[in-house]
């Protein structure tokens, strides 16, 4: 899922991206310091986290589960001087939810969260995709 999101982000038009850049780096240093706070206007995509939520387990070790994959995108900028394309960029990234990964996902959603850290506005967009799998 992460690689699909990276590809879709890199395919956005230059007018949508504006002064932001997309990086292949993970958003954290080895000591869990967020890079997106230090490097403003750089878009970071975290690793995909996957989970299986059982729907039905049988006695023979088979079953049906919901596979849930989550990937978060982070970026930050100066809260006092937002780039003119900030809202356009955020909307374009949200719209990617309908167009990533294979067609086996039964549900795709994105949750956007903004918070202030000092004089920086930090945006995080959590992409969640679900599908039913046999296990």
Beta strands, then each sheet from edge to edge (+ up, - down):
strand 1: 21-22
strand 2: 42-45
strand 3: 49-57
strand 4: 63-78
strand 5: 107-117
strand 6: 120-134
sheet 1: 1+ 2+ 4- 3+
sheet 2: 1+ 2+ 4- 6+ 5-
end
